Amino acid sequence: MSTIGELERRAGIGSSPEARTAFWMRFHHLDGAACLNAGVAELNRLIAEKRRPR
């Protein structure tokens, strides 16, 4: 199991507070677990996209 920070790094999200905030603000309209789940799903999508051959 990966941590949120590990997923963010693998997805290419910057490590600065500003970069992380910019990513997570896209999901702030969702409540609690829904926000977290949507963010993690997007991180996993970005990771998968980076793995695909071009």
PDBQT receptor file of N, H, CA, C and O in Angstrom, charges set to zero:
ATOM      1  N   MET A   1       0.844  -1.188   0.000  1.00  0.00    +0.000 N 
ATOM      2  CA  MET A   1       0.000   0.000   0.000  1.00  0.00    +0.000 C 
ATOM      3  C   MET A   1       0.884   1.244   0.000  1.00  0.00    +0.000 C 
ATOM      4  O   MET A   1       1.873   1.310   0.730  1.00  0.00    +0.000 OA
ATOM      5  N   SER A   2       0.531   2.206  -0.803  1.00  0.00    +0.000 N 
ATOM      6  H   SER A   2      -0.273   2.153  -1.396  1.00  0.00    +0.000 HD
ATOM      7  CA  SER A   2       1.296   3.443  -0.924  1.00  0.00    +0.000 C 
ATOM      8  C   SER A   2       0.680   4.543  -0.075  1.00  0.00    +0.000 C 
ATOM      9  O   SER A   2      -0.516   4.537   0.215  1.00  0.00    +0.000 OA
ATOM     10  N   THR A   3       1.522   5.478   0.312  1.00  0.00    +0.000 N 
ATOM     11  H   THR A   3       2.494   5.482   0.077  1.00  0.00    +0.000 HD
ATOM     12  CA  THR A   3       1.019   6.664   1.007  1.00  0.00    +0.000 C 
ATOM     13  C   THR A   3       0.564   7.683  -0.028  1.00  0.00    +0.000 C 
ATOM     14  O   THR A   3       0.880   7.565  -1.212  1.00  0.00    +0.000 OA
ATOM     15  N   ILE A   4      -0.173   8.675   0.425  1.00  0.00    +0.000 N 
ATOM     16  H   ILE A   4      -0.430   8.772   1.387  1.00  0.00    +0.000 HD
ATOM     17  CA  ILE A   4      -0.609   9.754  -0.475  1.00  0.00    +0.000 C 
ATOM     18  C   ILE A   4       0.614  10.437  -1.085  1.00  0.00    +0.000 C 
ATOM     19  O   ILE A   4       0.641  10.709  -2.285  1.00  0.00    +0.000 OA
ATOM     20  N   GLY A   5       1.620  10.713  -0.264  1.00  0.00    +0.000 N 
ATOM     21  H   GLY A   5       1.598  10.493   0.711  1.00  0.00    +0.000 HD
ATOM     22  CA  GLY A   5       2.835  11.364  -0.754  1.00  0.00    +0.000 C 
ATOM     23  C   GLY A   5       3.529  10.560  -1.835  1.00  0.00    +0.000 C 
ATOM     24  O   GLY A   5       3.997  11.122  -2.825  1.00  0.00    +0.000 OA
ATOM     25  N   GLU A   6       3.602   9.237  -1.654  1.00  0.00    +0.000 N 
ATOM     26  H   GLU A   6       3.222   8.780  -0.850  1.00  0.00    +0.000 HD
ATOM     27  CA  GLU A   6       4.211   8.379  -2.670  1.00  0.00    +0.000 C 
ATOM     28  C   GLU A   6       3.424   8.433  -3.971  1.00  0.00    +0.000 C 
ATOM     29  O   GLU A   6       4.004   8.532  -5.052  1.00  0.00    +0.000 OA
ATOM     30  N   LEU A   7       2.102   8.367  -3.861  1.00  0.00    +0.000 N 
ATOM     31  H   LEU A   7       1.631   8.287  -2.983  1.00  0.00    +0.000 HD
ATOM     32  CA  LEU A   7       1.268   8.451  -5.061  1.00  0.00    +0.000 C 
ATOM     33  C   LEU A   7       1.450   9.794  -5.754  1.00  0.00    +0.000 C 
ATOM     34  O   LEU A   7       1.546   9.854  -6.980  1.00  0.00    +0.000 OA
ATOM     35  N   GLU A   8       1.498  10.868  -4.976  1.00  0.00    +0.000 N 
ATOM     36  H   GLU A   8       1.420  10.819  -3.980  1.00  0.00    +0.000 HD
ATOM     37  CA  GLU A   8       1.697  12.195  -5.568  1.00  0.00    +0.000 C 
ATOM     38  C   GLU A   8       3.016  12.261  -6.325  1.00  0.00    +0.000 C 
ATOM     39  O   GLU A   8       3.063  12.779  -7.441  1.00  0.00    +0.000 OA
ATOM     40  N   ARG A   9       4.083  11.747  -5.734  1.00  0.00    +0.000 N 
ATOM     41  H   ARG A   9       4.045  11.326  -4.828  1.00  0.00    +0.000 HD
ATOM     42  CA  ARG A   9       5.389  11.758  -6.398  1.00  0.00    +0.000 C 
ATOM     43  C   ARG A   9       5.363  10.943  -7.683  1.00  0.00    +0.000 C 
ATOM     44  O   ARG A   9       5.851  11.394  -8.719  1.00  0.00    +0.000 OA
ATOM     45  N   ARG A  10       4.792   9.737  -7.615  1.00  0.00    +0.000 N 
ATOM     46  H   ARG A  10       4.396   9.370  -6.773  1.00  0.00    +0.000 HD
ATOM     47  CA  ARG A  10       4.736   8.879  -8.800  1.00  0.00    +0.000 C 
ATOM     48  C   ARG A  10       3.878   9.488  -9.904  1.00  0.00    +0.000 C 
ATOM     49  O   ARG A  10       4.123   9.253 -11.088  1.00  0.00    +0.000 OA
ATOM     50  N   ALA A  11       2.869  10.275  -9.513  1.00  0.00    +0.000 N 
ATOM     51  H   ALA A  11       2.670  10.466  -8.552  1.00  0.00    +0.000 HD
ATOM     52  CA  ALA A  11       1.982  10.907 -10.491  1.00  0.00    +0.000 C 
ATOM     53  C   ALA A  11       2.581  12.182 -11.077  1.00  0.00    +0.000 C 
ATOM     54  O   ALA A  11       2.070  12.720 -12.060  1.00  0.00    +0.000 OA
ATOM     55  N   GLY A  12       3.673  12.667 -10.465  1.00  0.00    +0.000 N 
ATOM     56  H   GLY A  12       4.087  12.231  -9.666  1.00  0.00    +0.000 HD
ATOM     57  CA  GLY A  12       4.312  13.875 -10.979  1.00  0.00    +0.000 C 
ATOM     58  C   GLY A  12       3.786  15.157 -10.378  1.00  0.00    +0.000 C 
ATOM     59  O   GLY A  12       4.026  16.240 -10.912  1.00  0.00    +0.000 OA
ATOM     60  N   ILE A  13       3.070  15.045  -9.269  1.00  0.00    +0.000 N 
ATOM     61  H   ILE A  13       2.876  14.165  -8.835  1.00  0.00    +0.000 HD
ATOM     62  CA  ILE A  13       2.595  16.246  -8.570  1.00  0.00    +0.000 C 
ATOM     63  C   ILE A  13       3.795  16.828  -7.829  1.00  0.00    +0.000 C 
ATOM     64  O   ILE A  13       4.529  16.093  -7.168  1.00  0.00    +0.000 OA
ATOM     65  N   GLY A  14       3.996  18.106  -7.928  1.00  0.00    +0.000 N 
ATOM     66  H   GLY A  14       3.400  18.703  -8.464  1.00  0.00    +0.000 HD
ATOM     67  CA  GLY A  14       5.117  18.732  -7.236  1.00  0.00    +0.000 C 
ATOM     68  C   GLY A  14       5.022  18.541  -5.726  1.00  0.00    +0.000 C 
ATOM     69  O   GLY A  14       3.932  18.348  -5.186  1.00  0.00    +0.000 OA
ATOM     70  N   SER A  15       6.159  18.596  -5.051  1.00  0.00    +0.000 N 
ATOM     71  H   SER A  15       7.044  18.753  -5.489  1.00  0.00    +0.000 HD
ATOM     72  CA  SER A  15       6.177  18.359  -3.610  1.00  0.00    +0.000 C 
ATOM     73  C   SER A  15       5.958  19.621  -2.788  1.00  0.00    +0.000 C 
ATOM     74  O   SER A  15       5.860  19.550  -1.563  1.00  0.00    +0.000 OA
ATOM     75  N   SER A  16       5.879  20.774  -3.446  1.00  0.00    +0.000 N 
ATOM     76  H   SER A  16       5.958  20.832  -4.441  1.00  0.00    +0.000 HD
ATOM     77  CA  SER A  16       5.658  22.011  -2.695  1.00  0.00    +0.000 C 
ATOM     78  C   SER A  16       4.223  22.047  -2.174  1.00  0.00    +0.000 C 
ATOM     79  O   SER A  16       3.323  21.453  -2.769  1.00  0.00    +0.000 OA
ATOM     80  N   PRO A  17       4.021  22.736  -1.079  1.00  0.00    +0.000 N 
ATOM     81  CA  PRO A  17       2.651  22.870  -0.564  1.00  0.00    +0.000 C 
ATOM     82  C   PRO A  17       1.692  23.467  -1.607  1.00  0.00    +0.000 C 
ATOM     83  O   PRO A  17       0.521  23.094  -1.673  1.00  0.00    +0.000 OA
ATOM     84  N   GLU A  18       2.206  24.390  -2.409  1.00  0.00    +0.000 N 
ATOM     85  H   GLU A  18       3.157  24.694  -2.355  1.00  0.00    +0.000 HD
ATOM     86  CA  GLU A  18       1.367  25.018  -3.435  1.00  0.00    +0.000 C 
ATOM     87  C   GLU A  18       0.930  24.016  -4.500  1.00  0.00    +0.000 C 
ATOM     88  O   GLU A  18      -0.232  24.001  -4.906  1.00  0.00    +0.000 OA
ATOM     89  N   ALA A  19       1.856  23.188  -4.946  1.00  0.00    +0.000 N 
ATOM     90  H   ALA A  19       2.800  23.201  -4.617  1.00  0.00    +0.000 HD
ATOM     91  CA  ALA A  19       1.533  22.196  -5.982  1.00  0.00    +0.000 C 
ATOM     92  C   ALA A  19       0.545  21.166  -5.445  1.00  0.00    +0.000 C 
ATOM     93  O   ALA A  19      -0.408  20.787  -6.125  1.00  0.00    +0.000 OA
ATOM     94  N   ARG A  20       0.785  20.728  -4.231  1.00  0.00    +0.000 N 
ATOM     95  H   ARG A  20       1.559  21.036  -3.678  1.00  0.00    +0.000 HD
ATOM     96  CA  ARG A  20      -0.108  19.733  -3.631  1.00  0.00    +0.000 C 
ATOM     97  C   ARG A  20      -1.496  20.330  -3.418  1.00  0.00    +0.000 C 
ATOM     98  O   ARG A  20      -2.504  19.678  -3.689  1.00  0.00    +0.000 OA
ATOM     99  N   THR A  21      -1.548  21.563  -2.937  1.00  0.00    +0.000 N 
ATOM    100  H   THR A  21      -0.729  22.094  -2.717  1.00  0.00    +0.000 HD
ATOM    101  CA  THR A  21      -2.838  22.226  -2.725  1.00  0.00    +0.000 C 
ATOM    102  C   THR A  21      -3.580  22.397  -4.037  1.00  0.00    +0.000 C 
ATOM    103  O   THR A  21      -4.786  22.162  -4.105  1.00  0.00    +0.000 OA
ATOM    104  N   ALA A  22      -2.868  22.807  -5.082  1.00  0.00    +0.000 N 
ATOM    105  H   ALA A  22      -1.888  22.998  -5.027  1.00  0.00    +0.000 HD
ATOM    106  CA  ALA A  22      -3.504  22.990  -6.397  1.00  0.00    +0.000 C 
ATOM    107  C   ALA A  22      -4.132  21.686  -6.874  1.00  0.00    +0.000 C 
ATOM    108  O   ALA A  22      -5.238  21.694  -7.415  1.00  0.00    +0.000 OA
ATOM    109  N   PHE A  23      -3.438  20.568  -6.679  1.00  0.00    +0.000 N 
ATOM    110  H   PHE A  23      -2.540  20.562  -6.239  1.00  0.00    +0.000 HD
ATOM    111  CA  PHE A  23      -3.999  19.284  -7.092  1.00  0.00    +0.000 C 
ATOM    112  C   PHE A  23      -5.253  18.970  -6.289  1.00  0.00    +0.000 C 
ATOM    113  O   PHE A  23      -6.294  18.673  -6.875  1.00  0.00    +0.000 OA
ATOM    114  N   TRP A  24      -5.180  19.028  -4.960  1.00  0.00    +0.000 N 
ATOM    115  H   TRP A  24      -4.334  19.269  -4.485  1.00  0.00    +0.000 HD
ATOM    116  CA  TRP A  24      -6.290  18.600  -4.110  1.00  0.00    +0.000 C 
ATOM    117  C   TRP A  24      -7.476  19.556  -4.139  1.00  0.00    +0.000 C 
ATOM    118  O   TRP A  24      -8.597  19.145  -3.837  1.00  0.00    +0.000 OA
ATOM    119  N   MET A  25      -7.259  20.822  -4.494  1.00  0.00    +0.000 N 
ATOM    120  H   MET A  25      -6.348  21.156  -4.740  1.00  0.00    +0.000 HD
ATOM    121  CA  MET A  25      -8.376  21.781  -4.573  1.00  0.00    +0.000 C 
ATOM    122  C   MET A  25      -9.387  21.384  -5.642  1.00  0.00    +0.000 C 
ATOM    123  O   MET A  25     -10.546  21.794  -5.586  1.00  0.00    +0.000 OA
ATOM    124  N   ARG A  26      -8.952  20.593  -6.608  1.00  0.00    +0.000 N 
ATOM    125  H   ARG A  26      -8.011  20.260  -6.653  1.00  0.00    +0.000 HD
ATOM    126  CA  ARG A  26      -9.880  20.129  -7.653  1.00  0.00    +0.000 C 
ATOM    127  C   ARG A  26     -10.989  19.253  -7.080  1.00  0.00    +0.000 C 
ATOM    128  O   ARG A  26     -12.031  19.074  -7.710  1.00  0.00    +0.000 OA
ATOM    129  N   PHE A  27     -10.766  18.707  -5.883  1.00  0.00    +0.000 N 
ATOM    130  H   PHE A  27      -9.919  18.853  -5.371  1.00  0.00    +0.000 HD
ATOM    131  CA  PHE A  27     -11.717  17.777  -5.290  1.00  0.00    +0.000 C 
ATOM    132  C   PHE A  27     -12.358  18.310  -4.009  1.00  0.00    +0.000 C 
ATOM    133  O   PHE A  27     -13.097  17.588  -3.339  1.00  0.00    +0.000 OA
ATOM    134  N   HIS A  28     -12.077  19.582  -3.662  1.00  0.00    +0.000 N 
ATOM    135  H   HIS A  28     -11.477  20.168  -4.206  1.00  0.00    +0.000 HD
ATOM    136  CA  HIS A  28     -12.529  20.114  -2.375  1.00  0.00    +0.000 C 
ATOM    137  C   HIS A  28     -14.048  20.222  -2.259  1.00  0.00    +0.000 C 
ATOM    138  O   HIS A  28     -14.579  20.333  -1.154  1.00  0.00    +0.000 OA
ATOM    139  N   HIS A  29     -14.738  20.189  -3.379  1.00  0.00    +0.000 N 
ATOM    140  H   HIS A  29     -14.307  20.098  -4.276  1.00  0.00    +0.000 HD
ATOM    141  CA  HIS A  29     -16.200  20.278  -3.336  1.00  0.00    +0.000 C 
ATOM    142  C   HIS A  29     -16.840  18.983  -2.834  1.00  0.00    +0.000 C 
ATOM    143  O   HIS A  29     -18.022  18.964  -2.490  1.00  0.00    +0.000 OA
ATOM    144  N   LEU A  30     -16.056  17.903  -2.793  1.00  0.00    +0.000 N 
ATOM    145  H   LEU A  30     -15.096  17.919  -3.072  1.00  0.00    +0.000 HD
ATOM    146  CA  LEU A  30     -16.559  16.619  -2.313  1.00  0.00    +0.000 C 
ATOM    147  C   LEU A  30     -16.324  16.513  -0.809  1.00  0.00    +0.000 C 
ATOM    148  O   LEU A  30     -15.404  17.130  -0.272  1.00  0.00    +0.000 OA
ATOM    149  N   ASP A  31     -17.145  15.741  -0.147  1.00  0.00    +0.000 N 
ATOM    150  H   ASP A  31     -17.893  15.240  -0.583  1.00  0.00    +0.000 HD
ATOM    151  CA  ASP A  31     -17.026  15.606   1.302  1.00  0.00    +0.000 C 
ATOM    152  C   ASP A  31     -16.135  14.436   1.693  1.00  0.00    +0.000 C 
ATOM    153  O   ASP A  31     -16.182  13.376   1.070  1.00  0.00    +0.000 OA
ATOM    154  N   GLY A  32     -15.333  14.631   2.717  1.00  0.00    +0.000 N 
ATOM    155  H   GLY A  32     -15.295  15.492   3.224  1.00  0.00    +0.000 HD
ATOM    156  CA  GLY A  32     -14.571  13.594   3.395  1.00  0.00    +0.000 C 
ATOM    157  C   GLY A  32     -13.966  12.530   2.506  1.00  0.00    +0.000 C 
ATOM    158  O   GLY A  32     -13.102  12.806   1.674  1.00  0.00    +0.000 OA
ATOM    159  N   ALA A  33     -14.441  11.294   2.697  1.00  0.00    +0.000 N 
ATOM    160  H   ALA A  33     -15.143  11.069   3.373  1.00  0.00    +0.000 HD
ATOM    161  CA  ALA A  33     -13.888  10.146   1.982  1.00  0.00    +0.000 C 
ATOM    162  C   ALA A  33     -14.051  10.286   0.471  1.00  0.00    +0.000 C 
ATOM    163  O   ALA A  33     -13.196   9.817  -0.279  1.00  0.00    +0.000 OA
ATOM    164  N   ALA A  34     -15.117  10.914   0.013  1.00  0.00    +0.000 N 
ATOM    165  H   ALA A  34     -15.812  11.295   0.622  1.00  0.00    +0.000 HD
ATOM    166  CA  ALA A  34     -15.320  11.086  -1.434  1.00  0.00    +0.000 C 
ATOM    167  C   ALA A  34     -14.212  11.947  -2.026  1.00  0.00    +0.000 C 
ATOM    168  O   ALA A  34     -13.743  11.678  -3.132  1.00  0.00    +0.000 OA
ATOM    169  N   CYS A  35     -13.793  12.972  -1.308  1.00  0.00    +0.000 N 
ATOM    170  H   CYS A  35     -14.174  13.191  -0.410  1.00  0.00    +0.000 HD
ATOM    171  CA  CYS A  35     -12.696  13.838  -1.751  1.00  0.00    +0.000 C 
ATOM    172  C   CYS A  35     -11.413  13.023  -1.850  1.00  0.00    +0.000 C 
ATOM    173  O   CYS A  35     -10.716  13.068  -2.865  1.00  0.00    +0.000 OA
ATOM    174  N   LEU A  36     -11.111  12.295  -0.814  1.00  0.00    +0.000 N 
ATOM    175  H   LEU A  36     -11.677  12.259   0.010  1.00  0.00    +0.000 HD
ATOM    176  CA  LEU A  36      -9.907  11.477  -0.790  1.00  0.00    +0.000 C 
ATOM    177  C   LEU A  36      -9.937  10.418  -1.890  1.00  0.00    +0.000 C 
ATOM    178  O   LEU A  36      -8.951  10.238  -2.605  1.00  0.00    +0.000 OA
ATOM    179  N   ASN A  37     -11.047   9.727  -2.027  1.00  0.00    +0.000 N 
ATOM    180  H   ASN A  37     -11.848   9.873  -1.446  1.00  0.00    +0.000 HD
ATOM    181  CA  ASN A  37     -11.171   8.675  -3.042  1.00  0.00    +0.000 C 
ATOM    182  C   ASN A  37     -11.016   9.223  -4.453  1.00  0.00    +0.000 C 
ATOM    183  O   ASN A  37     -10.354   8.607  -5.288  1.00  0.00    +0.000 OA
ATOM    184  N   ALA A  38     -11.617  10.369  -4.725  1.00  0.00    +0.000 N 
ATOM    185  H   ALA A  38     -12.155  10.869  -4.047  1.00  0.00    +0.000 HD
ATOM    186  CA  ALA A  38     -11.513  10.973  -6.051  1.00  0.00    +0.000 C 
ATOM    187  C   ALA A  38     -10.076  11.399  -6.337  1.00  0.00    +0.000 C 
ATOM    188  O   ALA A  38      -9.580  11.208  -7.447  1.00  0.00    +0.000 OA
ATOM    189  N   GLY A  39      -9.412  11.973  -5.344  1.00  0.00    +0.000 N 
ATOM    190  H   GLY A  39      -9.815  12.128  -4.442  1.00  0.00    +0.000 HD
ATOM    191  CA  GLY A  39      -8.023  12.377  -5.517  1.00  0.00    +0.000 C 
ATOM    192  C   GLY A  39      -7.108  11.194  -5.765  1.00  0.00    +0.000 C 
ATOM    193  O   GLY A  39      -6.252  11.241  -6.647  1.00  0.00    +0.000 OA
ATOM    194  N   VAL A  40      -7.283  10.136  -4.993  1.00  0.00    +0.000 N 
ATOM    195  H   VAL A  40      -7.979  10.097  -4.276  1.00  0.00    +0.000 HD
ATOM    196  CA  VAL A  40      -6.464   8.935  -5.167  1.00  0.00    +0.000 C 
ATOM    197  C   VAL A  40      -6.727   8.302  -6.532  1.00  0.00    +0.000 C 
ATOM    198  O   VAL A  40      -5.794   7.845  -7.192  1.00  0.00    +0.000 OA
ATOM    199  N   ALA A  41      -7.975   8.271  -6.956  1.00  0.00    +0.000 N 
ATOM    200  H   ALA A  41      -8.733   8.643  -6.420  1.00  0.00    +0.000 HD
ATOM    201  CA  ALA A  41      -8.294   7.724  -8.275  1.00  0.00    +0.000 C 
ATOM    202  C   ALA A  41      -7.595   8.531  -9.373  1.00  0.00    +0.000 C 
ATOM    203  O   ALA A  41      -7.083   7.955 -10.333  1.00  0.00    +0.000 OA
ATOM    204  N   GLU A  42      -7.571   9.850  -9.236  1.00  0.00    +0.000 N 
ATOM    205  H   GLU A  42      -7.987  10.317  -8.456  1.00  0.00    +0.000 HD
ATOM    206  CA  GLU A  42      -6.895  10.691 -10.227  1.00  0.00    +0.000 C 
ATOM    207  C   GLU A  42      -5.385  10.469 -10.183  1.00  0.00    +0.000 C 
ATOM    208  O   GLU A  42      -4.739  10.418 -11.230  1.00  0.00    +0.000 OA
ATOM    209  N   LEU A  43      -4.821  10.339  -8.999  1.00  0.00    +0.000 N 
ATOM    210  H   LEU A  43      -5.346  10.381  -8.148  1.00  0.00    +0.000 HD
ATOM    211  CA  LEU A  43      -3.387  10.054  -8.894  1.00  0.00    +0.000 C 
ATOM    212  C   LEU A  43      -3.059   8.735  -9.590  1.00  0.00    +0.000 C 
ATOM    213  O   LEU A  43      -2.083   8.651 -10.336  1.00  0.00    +0.000 OA
ATOM    214  N   ASN A  44      -3.863   7.716  -9.350  1.00  0.00    +0.000 N 
ATOM    215  H   ASN A  44      -4.656   7.784  -8.744  1.00  0.00    +0.000 HD
ATOM    216  CA  ASN A  44      -3.637   6.421  -9.996  1.00  0.00    +0.000 C 
ATOM    217  C   ASN A  44      -3.789   6.508 -11.507  1.00  0.00    +0.000 C 
ATOM    218  O   ASN A  44      -3.054   5.848 -12.242  1.00  0.00    +0.000 OA
ATOM    219  N   ARG A  45      -4.736   7.318 -11.980  1.00  0.00    +0.000 N 
ATOM    220  H   ARG A  45      -5.333   7.854 -11.383  1.00  0.00    +0.000 HD
ATOM    221  CA  ARG A  45      -4.913   7.511 -13.421  1.00  0.00    +0.000 C 
ATOM    222  C   ARG A  45      -3.674   8.179 -14.019  1.00  0.00    +0.000 C 
ATOM    223  O   ARG A  45      -3.200   7.776 -15.081  1.00  0.00    +0.000 OA
ATOM    224  N   LEU A  46      -3.157   9.190 -13.342  1.00  0.00    +0.000 N 
ATOM    225  H   LEU A  46      -3.543   9.517 -12.480  1.00  0.00    +0.000 HD
ATOM    226  CA  LEU A  46      -1.965   9.885 -13.825  1.00  0.00    +0.000 C 
ATOM    227  C   LEU A  46      -0.752   8.949 -13.852  1.00  0.00    +0.000 C 
ATOM    228  O   LEU A  46       0.047   8.987 -14.787  1.00  0.00    +0.000 OA
ATOM    229  N   ILE A  47      -0.625   8.123 -12.834  1.00  0.00    +0.000 N 
ATOM    230  H   ILE A  47      -1.274   8.093 -12.074  1.00  0.00    +0.000 HD
ATOM    231  CA  ILE A  47       0.476   7.152 -12.783  1.00  0.00    +0.000 C 
ATOM    232  C   ILE A  47       0.366   6.183 -13.951  1.00  0.00    +0.000 C 
ATOM    233  O   ILE A  47       1.353   5.922 -14.638  1.00  0.00    +0.000 OA
ATOM    234  N   ALA A  48      -0.827   5.652 -14.179  1.00  0.00    +0.000 N 
ATOM    235  H   ALA A  48      -1.629   5.864 -13.621  1.00  0.00    +0.000 HD
ATOM    236  CA  ALA A  48      -1.039   4.709 -15.284  1.00  0.00    +0.000 C 
ATOM    237  C   ALA A  48      -0.741   5.371 -16.622  1.00  0.00    +0.000 C 
ATOM    238  O   ALA A  48      -0.155   4.751 -17.509  1.00  0.00    +0.000 OA
ATOM    239  N   GLU A  49      -1.146   6.631 -16.768  1.00  0.00    +0.000 N 
ATOM    240  H   GLU A  49      -1.623   7.135 -16.047  1.00  0.00    +0.000 HD
ATOM    241  CA  GLU A  49      -0.908   7.359 -18.009  1.00  0.00    +0.000 C 
ATOM    242  C   GLU A  49       0.591   7.504 -18.267  1.00  0.00    +0.000 C 
ATOM    243  O   GLU A  49       1.036   7.392 -19.409  1.00  0.00    +0.000 OA
ATOM    244  N   LYS A  50       1.365   7.749 -17.222  1.00  0.00    +0.000 N 
ATOM    245  H   LYS A  50       1.003   7.840 -16.294  1.00  0.00    +0.000 HD
ATOM    246  CA  LYS A  50       2.822   7.901 -17.372  1.00  0.00    +0.000 C 
ATOM    247  C   LYS A  50       3.477   6.584 -17.788  1.00  0.00    +0.000 C 
ATOM    248  O   LYS A  50       4.515   6.591 -18.449  1.00  0.00    +0.000 OA
ATOM    249  N   ARG A  51       2.880   5.460 -17.406  1.00  0.00    +0.000 N 
ATOM    250  H   ARG A  51       2.037   5.454 -16.869  1.00  0.00    +0.000 HD
ATOM    251  CA  ARG A  51       3.444   4.138 -17.717  1.00  0.00    +0.000 C 
ATOM    252  C   ARG A  51       3.160   3.705 -19.147  1.00  0.00    +0.000 C 
ATOM    253  O   ARG A  51       3.885   2.873 -19.693  1.00  0.00    +0.000 OA
ATOM    254  N   ARG A  52       2.117   4.254 -19.762  1.00  0.00    +0.000 N 
ATOM    255  H   ARG A  52       1.528   4.929 -19.318  1.00  0.00    +0.000 HD
ATOM    256  CA  ARG A  52       1.739   3.835 -21.119  1.00  0.00    +0.000 C 
ATOM    257  C   ARG A  52       2.796   4.236 -22.130  1.00  0.00    +0.000 C 
ATOM    258  O   ARG A  52       3.304   5.357 -22.104  1.00  0.00    +0.000 OA
ATOM    259  N   PRO A  53       3.119   3.318 -23.016  1.00  0.00    +0.000 N 
ATOM    260  CA  PRO A  53       4.076   3.689 -24.082  1.00  0.00    +0.000 C 
ATOM    261  C   PRO A  53       3.442   4.712 -25.002  1.00  0.00    +0.000 C 
ATOM    262  O   PRO A  53       2.230   4.711 -25.220  1.00  0.00    +0.000 OA
ATOM    263  N   ARG A  54       4.252   5.556 -25.521  1.00  0.00    +0.000 N 
ATOM    264  H   ARG A  54       5.237   5.557 -25.344  1.00  0.00    +0.000 HD
ATOM    265  CA  ARG A  54       3.747   6.630 -26.399  1.00  0.00    +0.000 C 
ATOM    266  C   ARG A  54       3.851   6.233 -27.844  1.00  0.00    +0.000 C 
ATOM    267  O   ARG A  54       3.476   7.007 -28.725  1.00  0.00    +0.000 OA
TER     268      ARG A  54
